[in-house]
Amino acid sequence: MHLDFELKDNTLIVRLSGDMDLGKADYLRNSLEAVLDQQQVNNLIFNLAQVTFLDSSILGVLLGRYKRISKKGGKVCIVEPQPQVRRILEMSGLFQVMEEFPGEDIALKNIG
């Protein structure tokens, strides 16, 4: 798993890659919480372009950060999920609370 953070105008872009499963959930959750605790973050973008698989534990991590950000009036979105990952997100109902965008720039324009 590779994890990259970039802060742009109070929006945290989180770029993930590889298979995202239970073995990586705690690391992802703890890393995200550390950044959210240290930075002023209003919105969150999860770039899933390089994610090949995710399971329910990762969905829980995404949903938990959604709850944290939305409590402050912020938005959380998903960018560029691969088709197999997109199906998992659709079946889970995550797209009912998080918008999907075809790229980071478009997401930044729409949620900022």
Secondary structure by P-SEA (a helix, b strand, c coil): cbbbbbbcccbbbbbbbccccccaaaaaaaaaaaaaacccccbbbbbccccccccaaaaaaaaaaaaaaaaacbbbbcccccaaaaaaaaaacccccbbbbccaaaaaaacc
